[in-house]
């Protein structure tokens, strides 16, 4: 009976015109990944904490994200956590269940009760406690943020969801289900995981992007006499070695909290030109594109949790 009611509701919403119609319905797999490296020690201040950003995504998932593009046909969205260094799951005794919001296992009534009638209140409280404990442990116990190997080894077919089959409601109406896998990566933009030195480079392309490498690139650019930063980058041979992982072609990447260490830490004013953030954008864009990621956004630190959520919603909406 529930299936009949659901189909009738869809038919009512879509309208019965007697003409063939294909409806696109998106499901979102939101993979939240904090880079728990030494950047969270407070050495580089930022307006809003990662804890606030993360908990704000979950608490405002409904209706802010759930209703993006007026999705109406039983979304099977998933919000989950993945770590650049998965060993901390056992080291910090992390409860992954407290960090997961999975609508795909709910029927329509359960979904409504969970989202619209405060059924997720206990989950949100447990989530906030878990996230705070994760960051407290990370501050007390230094952990590397291996972003390169995260994209290479942790983004697997188990993490990435496939699109469901097309649903034929009747002879005139079909619903094409599209699965989107969106990685929300919170990192300062410097890829530092102990993979340093010439042994981790092929000429000027490396497995890392350190402050030293950025300074080296800037110095060569300023000496080159080329006034076009992007043009110089393309011809310089610099870059991050692309990742060989076909699964990345099925992902979208939203990177935020890229902190520019070349700015004055007290005033935020620029001390060099081009600054670190401008250079990081070139390296990251080239790296993600050559690794197969077709849709991405690179942002510096957010001024508020509301600004961060708006940027994320815009990113989801634009594709």
C-alpha positions in Angstrom: 0.0 0.0 0.0 2.8 2.4 0.9 4.3 1.9 -2.6 1.0 2.7 -4.2 0.6 5.8 -2.2 4.1 7.0 -3.0 3.6 6.5 -6.8 0.3 8.2 -6.7 1.8 11.2 -4.9 4.6 11.4 -7.5 2.0 11.2 -10.3 0.1 14.0 -8.7 3.2 16.2 -8.3 4.4 15.6 -11.8 1.1 15.8 -13.5 -0.5 13.4 -15.9 -0.3 14.9 -19.3 -0.3 11.7 -21.5 3.1 12.8 -22.8 6.3 11.0 -22.3 8.3 12.6 -19.5 11.7 11.9 -17.9 12.3 13.3 -14.4 15.8 13.7 -13.1 16.1 12.9 -9.4 19.3 13.4 -7.5 20.6 11.7 -4.4 23.5 13.1 -2.5 26.3 11.2 -0.8 28.1 13.9 1.2 31.5 12.7 2.4 32.8 15.0 5.1 36.6 14.8 5.5 38.5 16.9 8.1 42.2 17.3 7.7 43.3 16.7 11.3 46.9 17.8 10.9 48.8 20.3 12.9 46.8 23.1 11.2 44.2 22.8 13.9 46.6 23.6 16.7 45.7 27.3 16.6 48.9 28.4 14.9 46.8 29.9 12.1 43.6 31.6 13.4 40.4 31.5 11.4 37.0 33.1 12.0 35.0 29.9 12.6 36.0 26.5 13.8 35.7 23.2 11.9 33.4 21.9 14.6 30.9 24.7 13.9 31.2 24.2 10.2 30.6 20.4 10.4 27.7 20.5 12.9 26.1 23.3 10.9 26.0 21.0 7.8 24.1 18.3 9.7 21.8 20.6 11.6 20.8 22.5 8.5 20.7 19.5 6.1 16.9 19.7 6.2 15.5 21.7 4.6 18.6 23.7 3.2 20.3 20.8 1.4 17.4 18.3 1.2 15.3 20.8 -0.8 18.0 21.8 -3.3 16.6 21.6 -6.9 13.1 20.9 -5.4 13.9 17.2 -5.1 10.6 15.4 -4.3 10.9 11.7 -4.8 12.2 10.0 -1.6 15.8 11.1 -1.4 18.3 8.5 -0.4 20.9 11.0 0.8 23.8 10.0 3.0 26.0 12.2 5.2 29.1 10.4 6.3 32.6 10.9 7.7 35.9 9.8 6.2 39.4 10.6 7.5 42.6 11.4 5.6 44.3 9.2 8.2 41.9 6.3 9.0 44.0 4.9 11.8 42.6 7.6 14.1 39.3 5.8 14.1 40.7 3.2 16.5 43.2 5.6 18.1 40.6 8.1 19.1 37.9 5.5 19.6 35.6 7.2 17.1 32.0 6.0 16.8 31.3 6.3 13.0 27.6 5.6 13.6 27.3 8.9 15.5 28.7 10.7 12.4 26.3 9.1 9.8 22.9 10.3 8.6 21.6 7.7 6.2 18.2 8.4 4.6 18.7 5.4 2.2 17.6 2.9 4.8 14.4 4.8 5.7 10.9 4.5 4.3 8.9 7.7 3.5 7.2 7.9 6.9 10.5 7.4 8.7 12.2 10.0 6.6 9.5 12.6 7.4 9.6 11.9 11.1 13.4 12.0 11.2 13.8 15.2 9.3 10.7 17.3 9.8 9.5 16.2 13.2 12.8 16.3 15.2 13.4 12.6 14.9 17.1 13.3 14.4 17.5 15.5 17.6 19.3 12.8 19.5 21.5 12.0 16.5 22.5 15.7 16.2 23.4 16.0 19.8 25.6 12.8 19.7 27.2 14.1 16.5 28.2 17.4 18.0 29.7 15.6 21.0 31.6 13.1 18.8 33.0 15.9 16.5 34.2 18.0 19.5 36.0 14.9 20.9 37.6 14.2 17.6 39.1 17.7 17.4 40.1 17.7 21.1 42.0 14.4 20.6 43.6 15.7 17.4 44.9 18.8 19.3 46.3 16.6 22.1 47.7 13.9 19.8 49.4 15.1 16.6 48.1 13.3 13.5 49.2 13.6 9.9 46.7 14.7 7.3 47.6 12.5 4.3 45.4 14.1 1.6 47.3 12.6 -1.3 46.8 9.0 -0.1 43.3 9.8 1.0 42.3 10.5 -2.6 44.3 7.5 -3.8 43.4 4.8 -1.3 40.4 5.9 0.8 38.0 6.9 -2.0 36.9 3.4 -3.0 33.8 1.8 -4.6 32.6 1.1 -1.0 32.5 4.8 -0.2 31.2 6.0 -3.6 27.6 5.2 -4.4 26.3 4.2 -7.8 23.1 5.6 -9.4 20.0 3.5 -9.0 18.2 2.1 -12.0 15.6 4.2 -13.9 12.2 3.9 -12.3 9.3 3.5 -14.7 6.2 4.9 -13.0 3.9 4.3 -15.9 4.1 4.2 -19.7 4.5 7.9 -19.9 6.7 8.8 -16.9 10.3 7.7 -16.0 12.4 8.8 -13.2 16.2 8.8 -13.8 18.1 8.6 -10.5 21.4 10.3 -10.5 23.8 9.7 -7.6 26.2 12.5 -6.7 29.2 11.8 -4.5 30.5 15.1 -3.0 33.6 15.2 -0.9 33.7 18.2 1.6 37.4 18.5 2.4 38.4 20.8 5.3 42.0 21.6 4.9 44.4 24.6 4.8 45.6 23.7 1.2 49.2 22.8 2.0 49.6 19.1 1.3 52.1 17.9 3.9 52.3 14.3 4.9 55.9 13.4 5.2 56.3 12.8 1.5 59.0 15.3 1.0 62.3 15.4 -0.9 63.3 14.7 -4.5 62.4 11.0 -4.1 58.8 12.1 -4.0 59.0 14.3 -7.1 59.2 13.8 -10.8 61.2 16.9 -11.9 59.0 19.8 -10.6 55.9 17.7 -10.0 55.6 16.2 -6.5 53.4 14.2 -4.2 53.2 17.2 -1.8 52.6 21.0 -1.8 54.5 22.6 1.0 55.1 26.2 1.9 58.7 25.8 0.6 57.5 24.6 -2.8 55.0 27.5 -3.1 57.8 30.0 -2.2 60.1 28.4 -4.8 57.4 28.6 -7.5 56.7 32.3 -6.7 60.4 33.2 -6.8 60.8 31.6 -10.3 57.7 33.3 -11.5 58.9 36.8 -10.4 62.2 36.2 -12.0 60.7 35.0 -15.3 59.4 38.3 -16.4 56.1 36.7 -17.3 53.2 38.8 -15.9 50.6 36.0 -16.4 50.6 33.6 -13.4 48.5 30.9 -15.0 50.5 31.0 -18.2 53.7 30.6 -16.3 52.3 27.7 -14.3 51.3 25.8 -17.5 54.8 26.2 -19.0 56.8 25.8 -15.8 56.5 22.1 -15.3 55.4 22.6 -11.7 52.4 20.7 -10.2 51.2 17.9 -8.0 51.5 14.4 -9.5 48.0 13.3 -10.6 46.3 10.4 -8.7 45.5 7.2 -10.5 42.1 6.3 -9.1 39.3 5.9 -11.6 36.7 6.4 -8.8 37.6 10.1 -8.7 35.8 10.5 -12.0 32.6 9.8 -10.0 33.3 12.4 -7.3 32.9 16.2 -6.8 35.2 18.0 -4.5 34.4 21.0 -2.3 37.6 22.3 -0.6 37.3 24.9 2.1 39.4 26.6 4.8 42.5 27.0 2.7 44.5 29.3 4.9 47.0 31.6 3.3 50.2 31.6 5.4 51.7 34.4 3.3 49.2 36.9 4.8 50.0 39.0 7.8 48.6 36.9 10.7 47.4 39.9 12.7 45.9 42.1 10.0 45.2 39.6 7.2 46.9 41.9 4.7 48.9 40.7 1.8 52.7 40.5 2.2 53.7 39.1 -1.1 52.3 38.9 -4.7 51.2 36.5 -5.9 50.1 35.3 -2.5 50.0 31.6 -1.4 46.3 31.2 -2.0 46.5 32.3 -5.6 49.3 29.8 -6.2 47.5 27.0 -4.3 44.5 27.4 -6.6 46.6 26.8 -9.6 48.3 23.7 -8.2 45.0 22.2 -6.8 43.0 22.9 -10.0 45.5 21.3 -12.2 45.8 18.3 -9.8 42.1 17.7 -9.4 41.4 18.0 -13.1 44.3 15.7 -14.2 43.1 13.2 -11.5 39.7 13.0 -13.1 37.6 15.3 -10.9 35.3 17.3 -13.2 33.5 19.5 -10.6 35.2 21.2 -7.8 35.5 24.4 -5.8 38.4 25.8 -3.9 37.7 28.3 -1.1 39.7 30.1 1.6 38.5 30.3 5.2 34.8 31.2 5.7 33.9 34.2 7.7 30.9 32.5 9.3 29.2 29.1 9.3 26.3 30.6 7.4 28.7 31.8 4.6 30.2 28.3 4.5 26.8 26.6 4.2 25.7 29.0 1.4 28.9 28.2 -0.6 28.2 24.5 -0.2 24.6 24.9 -1.3 25.7 26.9 -4.3 28.2 24.3 -5.2 25.6 21.5 -5.1 23.1 23.6 -7.0 25.3 24.6 -9.9 25.7 21.1 -11.4 
